[in-house]
Amino acid sequence: MHINWDFVRAHVMGQFRALRDFHHYSEAQLQEGHHTLRSEIASRGVSVPPNSSEQEVQGILSEHWAEIDQCDWQYGVTFSRLLRYAIVVLCFTLIESNLTRIAREIASRRSCNCSLSGKHAKTLVAEFQKTWTSAGLVWWDDHRWKQVDELRELRHCLVHRHGVPKDDPAEEPNLRQLLQRDAGVRLLSTTDNMVDPDDVGAVVIEHCFCESIIKDLTALVREVFDRAGCFGPEFPVVK
């Protein structure tokens, strides 16, 4: 019996599956927590002391609805923003570190003197392409390479400016193109529900974007392994 299994490929792809599962679990927990707390607040009802004046009644009702609004704002705005910002940062961390790792593996397995330094995120795709072609492999055009560049600029914006793009669009062309598409990434406006005026103009990331970018980049890395021709299967194959 012979088991064919590439441990490098299995480990890399396992990281992307873990991120996908973490994202799904976290989004579900976020919704469940929101529903549970909102239901708890609503179930307590409103207790109005006897002989309360109209003004006192309105004050009690106002406090009750303010508590519900606070719950909605905390889960619907603050927690979801923190979660999705974190998912984007984690996703780019995985794609950057693993493209660097794959390049080194290709250099080693194909016995060529070419690999990524891992120090220049801004030129990540270009450097990986250089490593790829230097190993005698044929490069291919794919929209997902563009997504890597978009994700890099989005991650940089989140980490260094808490989601506020630079004033000059020319400095972040990939991010600006991402914002112009209906991809689940946009800027907060004054018309958004429960918006904090201080947050207007910051990036809003929807659940659908996190889901699609993880799916697309997972598929891209899997295709890299397939095209490289020097990696074994992702899962054990018994012969």
Sequence and secondary structure as in RCSB ss.txt:
>XXXX:A:sequence
MHINWDFVRAHVMGQFRALRDFHHYSEAQLQEGHHTLRSEIASRGVSVPPNSSEQEVQGILSEHWAEIDQCDWQY
GVTFSRLLRYAIVVLCFTLIESNLTRIAREIASRRSCNCSLSGKHAKTLVAEFQKTWTSAGLVWWDDHRWKQVDE
LRELRHCLVHRHGVPKDDPAEEPNLRQLLQRDAGVRLLSTTDNMVDPDDVGAVVIEHCFCESIIKDLTALVREVF
DRAGCFGPEFPVVK
>XXXX:A:secstr
  EE  HHHHHHHHHHHHHHHHHHHHHHHHHHHHHHHHHHHHHH     TT  HHHHHHHHHHHHHHHHHHHHII
IIIIHHHHHHHHHHHHHHHHHHHHHHHHHHHHHHTT S    S  GGGHHHHHHHHHHHTT      HHHHHHHH
HHHHHHHHHHHTT   S GGGSHHHHHHHHSSSSEEE  TTSTT  GGGTTSEEE HHHHHHHHHHHHHHHHHHH
HHHSS   SS EE 
